Amino acid sequence: MDDGFFAEFDSLERLQRALERLRDHGYRALDAFTPFPVEAIDAMLGTRPRAVTRIGGLAAAAGIAVGYGLQWWLNAVVYPLDVGGRPPHSPLAFVPITFETAVLFCGIATFAAVLGLSGLPRLWRPAFEIEGFERASLDRFWLFVAADDRCFEPRRTHELLLGLGSLRIATIGVHAP
């Protein structure tokens, strides 16, 4: 994921224009680094639900099954009590614990999925070695084009980024033309 071209821009408008042009040319494996959140860029990058959402949902469903099933098995099968003539299996009485186990399973699975899928704890990335990249948190805008993009061809991509007004282009894991 870290192999590709990093292009530096001096303004948000140039970054957005470059991102639009790259998307028009068919590039999809793109990322942007800005000193402040920009919702328009998130929309342009095409953010979508990730695996963490699915993992959390499946874990919540498993929590529901485990919570309800355990209560039913313990109260209706293993140790049924006749309290005031009520039946041993009372679904409404199982709702609070079922909800709590769903939240517990979802929380633990989501935490583990975020750590596992994001590669955390990862304290260093090759991009941090690019001279001036630290300014992405101050006043510069960076655009990343991944080398595994289906449209990526080093010479053509490099020329395209230069033509889009980038101040400079840094490469990681790819030989610059």
N, C-alpha and C positions, 0 to 999 in steps of 0.2 A: 504493500500500500504506500510505502514511502518513496518508491522509485518514480521519477518523473521530473517535470519542470515546475519550478516556482517562479512566478512572474510578479514583480513588485510594481504597484501603481501608487500615484501620489494623491489620488482623489477617489471618492466613492463612485462618482459618476463614471469615471474611466473603467473602474473595476466592473460596474454593472454593464456597461457597454461591451466590454471584453467578454464577460460571461454570456451575454445574449448572443454575441457573434459565434462564440465557441459552441453554444447549444445549437445555433442554426447550422453549423458545419457538422453536427452529429456527435459531438463529444458529450459523454455522459458521466465519466468518472472524474468529476471536478470537485474541488473544495475551495472555500474562501476563508481567509483569516482577516478579521477586521478589529479595530480597537473598540468597537461598540456593537451591540446586536443590531442587525438589519433584517427586518422581516421579509423585505422584498427579495433579498438574496436567498433566504431559506426557501421561498417559493420558487425561485429560479433554479435552485439546485435540485428541486424535486424531492424534498424530504418526505419520507414515507414511514409508516409504522415498521418497527424493527422486530427482530426475533424476541426481544425482551418482553414486548407486549404479549406475544403469543405464549411465551413461557410463563408469564405471570397469570394469564387466563387459565392455562392448563393446570397450574399449581392450585389456583383457587378452586377449580372444579374438583381436583383431587382432595383438597381440604374439605369441601362440602361432603364428598362421598365418605371420607374417613370419619369426619365428625358425626355425621348422621348415622352411618353404619355402626360405629362404635357404641353410640348411645342406644341404638335399637338392639344391638346384640347383648349389651350388658343389662338393659332394663327389661327387655321383653323375652329374652331367651335364657341367659345365664342366671339372673337373679331377679325374677319378677316379684314385685310387691303389690299386694292388694291394699291400696290406701284409699279408704272412703268409697270403695266400689268403682274406682276408675280403672280403665284398661291399662295394662302394662305398656302398650305402645300408644303414646299420645304425641302425634307429630308437632303440635304447637309448642309443647314443652321443650322440644329439641331445637327450636329455631335459634336461640341465643348462642348456644355452644357451636352449632353448625356454622353460624356466621363468623364466630371468633376463630374457628379452625381454618375457615376459608381465608380470612385476613392474615392469619399467621403463616399459612403455607405460601400465600401469594407474596407476602413481604420477604420471607426468607429466600424464596426462589428468585424474586426480582433482584434482590441484593446480590445473590450469587451470580445471576446472569449478567448483571452490569459489570461486575468485577471480571468475570470470565471472558465475556465477549468483547470488552473494550481493551483487554490486555493489561488491565491494572494489576498490581501497581507498576506502572511504566514511567520511570522518572526521566527518561531521555529519549528523544527522537532524532533522527538524522537532520531534520529540518532545523533543529536548534543550533546546528553548526554553521548555518548560512549566515554570512556576515550581514548584519542589519535586520535579521528576521525578528529580533526582539522588539523592533519598532512597530510590529503588528499589534502590540498592545498599547501603543502610544499614538502614532499619527500616520502609519502607512497601511496599505491594503495589499494583501497577497492573494494570488490565485494559483491553485495547484492543479496541474493536469497530470493524471496518473498514467504511467507507462503501460498499464494493462488495459487501457481504454481501446476499444476496437478501432477507433479512428486515429490513434496515436501513431505517428510516423515522425521520428525525431527532426528531420530537416524541415518538413512542412509545418509541424507544430511550432517549432522555434521561429520560423519566419512569420507565421500567423500571429504569434504573441508579440513579436517585435512590431508588426504592422498595427497592432491594436493599441500601441502607445505605452507599452510597459517600460519602466525605467531601466530595468535589467532583468535578466533571466538566470536563475541558478538551477543547476542540475544535480540530481541525486540518483546514483545508480544507472544513469543513462549517459552515453557519450554524446556530448553536444556536437552539432554539425560544424 
